[in-house]
């Protein structure tokens, strides 16, 4: 009998892993991409769209859901699953990244973080215990600990001091949410800035706390792509072989495949939907900027190799027309396609790992996205 938190690796190809993670709302196949539904909605998409794209898990944001509509309001309605009518797994981040990005609007102490809402300026306080309570109310399948995401360029003294506090917060989160409670999983987050020895210290100390999975945080915060890839390659192998590994907030197609190559299992990013709203679409033939004049009378589908609703039904000319006319349908059709592309990307990676040809698969994608993997 499987229980939430069970994770098994079914196949390996180099460091790349094909696995399955059991949650209270179903099995998550890995490697997996998680569409971001910040405030209880993957922008412009409904749950039926997500199911059509074969989404297995989505992400919600603790900070935003706490402020609006409110975690207690969600709890009275049976949690976020019931409220948004999504029956699959949900992962919620701790809200730490959003709070710390408020810069002048927050104060950090050992107890937690006091901050002002970006909506109305009202004052709030997040402690590790409070963040666990909020995520309990949301009812997410996977919860994240409260951590401080240090800014890029932070000096060693600040980074080490922050890391030690983050580790103490992680212990408090685990104490507030014991293993197995409500079937909700709790992931620790490796921090340590861009200092390899601090990353190693963070990983070792978090493993002593026995989380259900481990995330790599603090990347894609302004560093160069080579720096990000180097630290990703260094950190992933430090984490347990028998637990899922999650790279937070990183997500171009090649970032994902390069992460899988190092042994990372889970990814999220706003890129597919944000780029969709800006008219940039990811296809099997590379990026397409749908606003370009060359598509004005192009009656071909966006991607002839894609089976999503958008590509089955509409032409590039129509998609360009919607975008240029600022029609709301443009957001939806473009997002349907981009989310489908990212989910097909990881589905292809899973199959390639099973068949022992992951490097060949990665190279085939890199061929249409050249220059996205720096030497």
C-alpha positions as CSV (number, residue, x, y, z in Angstrom):
1,X,0.0,0.0,0.0
2,X,1.4,3.4,-1.0
3,X,1.1,6.4,1.3
4,X,1.8,10.1,0.5
5,X,5.5,10.7,0.4
6,X,6.4,7.4,-1.2
7,X,8.9,8.0,-3.9
8,X,10.5,5.4,-6.2
9,X,13.0,5.8,-9.0
10,X,11.8,3.5,-11.9
11,X,14.7,4.1,-14.3
12,X,18.0,6.0,-14.7
13,X,20.0,7.3,-17.6
14,X,23.2,8.8,-16.3
15,X,22.1,11.1,-13.5
16,X,18.7,11.6,-15.0
17,X,15.9,9.8,-13.1
18,X,12.4,8.6,-14.0
19,X,10.3,8.3,-10.9
20,X,6.9,8.5,-9.2
21,X,5.9,10.5,-6.2
22,X,2.7,9.6,-4.3
23,X,0.6,12.4,-3.0
24,X,-2.8,12.6,-1.3
25,X,-4.3,13.6,-4.6
26,X,-2.6,11.1,-6.9
27,X,0.7,10.0,-8.3
28,X,3.1,12.6,-9.8
29,X,5.4,11.1,-12.5
30,X,8.9,12.6,-12.6
31,X,10.6,14.5,-14.1
32,X,7.6,16.9,-14.1
33,X,6.8,20.5,-14.9
34,X,4.3,22.3,-12.6
35,X,2.3,25.1,-14.2
36,X,2.1,28.1,-11.8
37,X,-1.3,29.0,-10.5
38,X,-0.3,31.9,-8.2
39,X,-3.7,32.9,-6.8
40,X,-5.6,29.7,-7.5
41,X,-5.6,30.0,-11.2
42,X,-3.1,29.2,-13.9
43,X,-3.5,32.5,-15.7
44,X,-6.2,32.3,-18.4
45,X,-6.7,28.5,-18.1
46,X,-9.4,26.5,-16.3
47,X,-8.9,23.0,-14.8
48,X,-10.3,21.4,-18.0
49,X,-7.5,23.1,-20.0
50,X,-4.9,21.8,-17.6
51,X,-6.3,18.2,-17.8
52,X,-6.3,18.4,-21.6
53,X,-2.6,19.4,-21.4
54,X,-2.1,16.4,-19.1
55,X,-0.9,18.5,-16.1
56,X,-0.2,16.2,-13.2
57,X,0.4,18.9,-10.5
58,X,0.1,22.7,-10.3
59,X,1.7,25.3,-8.0
60,X,0.0,27.9,-5.8
61,X,1.5,30.8,-3.9
62,X,1.2,31.0,-0.1
63,X,1.8,34.7,0.1
64,X,-0.8,35.7,-2.5
65,X,-3.4,33.2,-1.3
66,X,-3.0,34.4,2.3
67,X,-3.6,38.0,1.3
68,X,-6.4,37.2,-1.2
69,X,-8.9,35.4,-0.8
70,X,-7.4,34.4,2.6
71,X,-6.3,31.0,3.9
72,X,-9.1,30.8,6.5
73,X,-11.7,31.5,3.9
74,X,-10.2,28.6,1.8
75,X,-10.2,26.3,4.8
76,X,-14.0,27.0,5.3
77,X,-14.5,25.8,1.8
78,X,-12.5,22.6,2.1
79,X,-9.2,24.0,0.8
80,X,-7.9,25.3,-2.5
81,X,-8.7,22.0,-4.3
82,X,-12.4,22.5,-3.7
83,X,-12.4,26.2,-4.2
84,X,-10.8,26.1,-7.7
85,X,-12.2,22.7,-8.6
86,X,-8.8,21.1,-9.3
87,X,-8.6,17.5,-8.3
88,X,-4.9,16.9,-8.9
89,X,-2.0,17.5,-6.5
90,X,-1.0,21.1,-5.6
91,X,2.4,22.3,-4.3
92,X,2.5,25.6,-2.5
93,X,5.7,27.6,-1.9
94,X,6.2,29.3,1.5
95,X,5.7,32.8,0.3
96,X,9.3,33.6,1.4
97,X,10.5,34.6,-2.0
98,X,7.6,37.1,-2.4
99,X,8.1,38.5,1.1
100,X,11.8,39.0,0.7
101,X,11.4,40.6,-2.7
102,X,9.4,43.4,-0.9
103,X,12.8,44.8,0.2
104,X,11.8,48.1,2.0
105,X,8.4,46.7,3.1
106,X,9.7,43.9,5.3
107,X,11.8,43.3,8.5
108,X,13.5,40.0,9.2
109,X,14.1,38.7,12.7
110,X,14.8,35.3,14.2
111,X,11.0,34.9,14.9
112,X,10.1,35.5,11.3
113,X,9.3,38.3,8.8
114,X,7.1,41.3,9.3
115,X,5.9,42.8,6.0
116,X,3.4,45.1,4.4
117,X,0.9,43.9,1.8
118,X,1.6,45.0,-1.7
119,X,-2.2,45.3,-2.1
120,X,-3.2,47.8,0.6
121,X,-0.1,48.3,2.8
122,X,-1.5,46.4,5.8
123,X,1.0,44.9,8.2
124,X,1.4,41.1,8.5
125,X,3.8,38.6,10.1
126,X,5.1,35.3,8.8
127,X,6.7,32.9,11.2
128,X,7.7,29.3,10.3
129,X,4.7,28.1,12.3
130,X,2.3,30.6,10.7
131,X,3.5,29.6,7.2
132,X,2.7,25.9,8.1
133,X,-0.7,26.9,9.4
134,X,-1.5,28.8,6.2
135,X,-0.5,25.9,4.0
136,X,-2.5,23.5,6.1
137,X,-5.5,25.7,5.5
138,X,-4.8,25.8,1.8
139,X,-4.7,22.0,1.9
140,X,-1.7,21.7,-0.5
141,X,-0.2,18.3,-1.1
142,X,3.3,19.5,-0.9
143,X,4.3,22.4,1.4
144,X,7.6,24.3,1.5
145,X,9.4,25.6,4.5
146,X,9.9,29.3,5.2
147,X,13.3,30.3,4.0
148,X,15.2,33.5,3.2
149,X,16.2,33.8,-0.5
150,X,19.3,36.0,-0.3
151,X,19.8,38.5,-3.1
152,X,22.4,37.8,-5.8
153,X,25.7,39.3,-4.9
154,X,25.2,39.0,-1.1
155,X,28.5,38.7,0.7
156,X,29.6,35.6,2.5
157,X,29.0,36.9,6.0
158,X,25.4,37.8,5.3
159,X,24.7,34.6,3.3
160,X,26.1,32.4,6.1
161,X,24.1,34.2,8.8
162,X,21.0,34.0,6.7
163,X,21.5,30.3,6.0
164,X,21.9,29.4,9.7
165,X,18.6,31.2,10.4
166,X,16.9,29.5,7.4
167,X,18.0,26.1,8.8
168,X,16.6,27.0,12.2
169,X,13.3,28.0,10.5
170,X,13.3,24.7,8.7
171,X,13.5,22.8,11.9
172,X,10.6,24.9,13.3
173,X,8.5,24.1,10.2
174,X,9.1,20.4,10.7
175,X,8.2,20.6,14.4
176,X,5.0,22.5,13.5
177,X,4.1,20.0,10.8
178,X,5.2,16.5,11.9
179,X,5.9,13.9,9.2
180,X,2.6,12.4,7.8
181,X,0.3,15.0,9.2
182,X,-2.9,15.3,7.1
183,X,-1.1,13.5,4.3
184,X,0.6,16.8,3.4
185,X,4.3,16.5,2.4
186,X,6.9,19.0,3.6
187,X,10.0,19.9,1.5
188,X,13.2,21.6,2.8
189,X,14.9,24.2,0.7
190,X,18.7,24.3,0.2
191,X,20.1,27.8,0.3
192,X,23.6,29.2,0.7
193,X,23.8,31.7,-2.1
194,X,26.6,31.1,-4.6
195,X,29.0,29.6,-2.1
196,X,29.5,25.8,-2.7
197,X,30.6,25.0,0.8
198,X,27.5,26.8,2.2
199,X,25.2,24.9,-0.2
200,X,26.8,21.6,1.0
201,X,26.3,22.6,4.7
202,X,22.7,23.5,4.0
203,X,22.0,20.1,2.3
204,X,23.6,18.1,5.1
205,X,21.8,20.0,7.8
206,X,18.4,19.7,6.1
207,X,18.9,15.9,5.5
208,X,19.2,15.5,9.3
209,X,15.7,16.9,9.6
210,X,14.2,14.2,7.3
211,X,12.0,16.1,4.9
212,X,9.8,14.4,2.4
213,X,11.7,16.0,-0.5
214,X,14.3,18.7,-1.1
215,X,14.3,21.9,-3.2
216,X,17.1,24.0,-4.5
217,X,16.3,27.6,-3.9
218,X,18.0,30.9,-4.6
219,X,18.7,30.4,-8.3
220,X,17.5,32.5,-11.2
221,X,17.9,35.6,-9.0
222,X,20.0,37.7,-11.3
223,X,23.1,35.5,-11.8
224,X,24.5,34.5,-15.2
225,X,23.3,31.3,-16.9
226,X,26.7,29.6,-16.5
227,X,26.7,30.4,-12.7
228,X,23.2,29.0,-12.4
229,X,24.1,25.8,-14.2
230,X,27.3,25.3,-12.3
231,X,25.6,25.6,-8.9
232,X,22.7,23.4,-10.0
233,X,25.2,20.7,-11.1
234,X,27.0,21.0,-7.8
235,X,24.0,20.9,-5.5
236,X,21.7,18.3,-7.0
237,X,24.0,15.3,-6.3
238,X,24.3,16.3,-2.7
239,X,20.6,15.5,-2.1
240,X,19.3,12.1,-1.1
241,X,18.8,9.5,-3.9
242,X,15.5,8.3,-2.4
243,X,13.7,11.7,-2.2
244,X,12.4,14.0,-4.9
245,X,14.5,17.0,-5.9
246,X,12.8,20.3,-6.9
247,X,14.5,23.2,-8.7
248,X,12.4,26.3,-7.8
249,X,11.4,28.9,-10.3
250,X,13.8,27.9,-13.1
251,X,12.3,27.0,-16.4
252,X,13.3,27.5,-20.0
253,X,13.1,24.3,-22.0
254,X,16.9,23.8,-21.8
255,X,17.1,24.8,-18.2
256,X,14.6,22.0,-17.5
257,X,16.5,19.4,-19.6
258,X,19.8,20.5,-18.1
259,X,18.3,20.2,-14.7
260,X,17.0,16.7,-15.4
261,X,20.5,15.8,-16.6
262,X,21.8,16.5,-13.1
263,X,19.2,14.4,-11.4
264,X,16.5,17.0,-10.6
265,X,12.9,15.8,-10.7
266,X,10.5,18.8,-10.4
267,X,10.4,22.2,-12.0
268,X,8.1,25.2,-12.0
269,X,8.2,28.6,-13.8
270,X,5.8,31.3,-14.9
271,X,7.6,31.4,-18.3
272,X,5.0,29.4,-20.4
273,X,2.0,31.6,-19.4
274,X,3.9,34.9,-19.1
275,X,5.5,34.5,-22.5
276,X,2.2,33.3,-24.0
277,X,0.6,36.6,-23.0
278,X,3.5,38.4,-24.6
279,X,3.1,36.5,-27.9
280,X,6.2,34.3,-27.5
281,X,5.4,30.6,-28.1
282,X,7.6,27.5,-27.7
283,X,7.4,24.9,-30.4
284,X,9.1,21.8,-31.6
285,X,10.8,24.0,-34.2
286,X,12.0,26.7,-31.8
287,X,10.5,30.0,-30.5
288,X,7.8,31.8,-32.5
289,X,7.1,35.4,-32.0
290,X,3.4,35.4,-33.2
291,X,3.2,39.2,-33.6
292,X,5.6,39.1,-36.5
293,X,4.2,40.4,-39.8
294,X,5.3,37.3,-41.7
295,X,2.4,35.4,-40.0
296,X,-0.3,37.8,-41.1
297,X,-1.6,35.4,-43.9
298,X,0.0,32.2,-42.7
299,X,-2.7,29.5,-42.6
300,X,-0.5,26.8,-41.1
301,X,-0.9,25.6,-37.5
302,X,1.5,27.1,-35.0
303,X,3.3,23.7,-34.5
304,X,2.6,20.9,-36.9
305,X,4.0,18.4,-34.3
306,X,1.7,19.6,-31.5
307,X,-1.7,18.0,-30.6
308,X,-3.0,20.8,-28.3
309,X,-6.4,22.4,-29.0
310,X,-4.7,25.6,-30.3
311,X,-2.6,23.8,-32.9
312,X,-5.4,21.4,-33.9
313,X,-7.8,24.2,-34.5
314,X,-6.3,27.6,-35.4
315,X,-3.8,29.1,-37.9
316,X,-0.8,31.3,-37.2
317,X,-2.7,34.1,-39.0
318,X,-5.6,33.8,-36.5
319,X,-3.3,33.7,-33.5
320,X,-1.5,36.8,-34.8
321,X,-4.8,38.6,-35.4
322,X,-6.0,37.9,-31.8
323,X,-2.7,39.1,-30.4
324,X,-2.6,42.3,-32.5
325,X,-6.3,43.0,-31.7
326,X,-5.6,42.5,-28.0
327,X,-8.3,40.0,-27.8
328,X,-8.5,38.1,-24.4
329,X,-8.8,34.8,-26.4
330,X,-5.1,35.3,-27.4
331,X,-4.0,34.8,-23.8
332,X,-5.9,31.6,-23.5
333,X,-5.0,30.0,-26.8
334,X,-1.3,30.9,-26.5
335,X,-1.2,29.6,-22.9
336,X,-2.9,26.4,-23.8
337,X,-0.2,25.8,-26.3
338,X,2.8,26.8,-24.2
339,X,1.7,24.8,-21.1
340,X,1.1,21.8,-23.4
341,X,4.6,22.2,-24.9
342,X,6.3,22.2,-21.5
343,X,4.3,19.2,-20.3
344,X,5.1,17.3,-23.5
345,X,8.8,18.3,-23.0
346,X,9.0,16.5,-19.6
347,X,6.8,13.6,-20.8
348,X,9.3,13.1,-23.7
349,X,12.2,13.2,-21.1
350,X,10.5,10.5,-19.0
351,X,10.2,8.3,-22.0
352,X,13.8,8.9,-23.1
353,X,15.1,8.1,-19.7
354,X,13.2,4.8,-19.7
355,X,14.6,4.0,-23.1
356,X,18.2,5.0,-22.2
357,X,18.4,7.8,-24.8
358,X,18.1,10.9,-22.7
359,X,21.2,12.6,-24.1
360,X,19.9,12.1,-27.6
361,X,16.6,13.6,-26.6
362,X,18.2,16.6,-24.9
363,X,20.4,17.2,-27.9
364,X,17.4,17.2,-30.2
365,X,15.7,20.0,-28.2
366,X,19.0,21.9,-28.0
367,X,19.2,21.8,-31.8
368,X,16.1,24.0,-32.0
369,X,17.0,26.2,-29.0
370,X,20.7,26.8,-29.8
371,X,22.8,28.9,-27.5
372,X,20.6,28.3,-24.5
373,X,23.2,26.0,-22.8
374,X,26.4,28.0,-22.2
375,X,29.7,26.1,-22.3
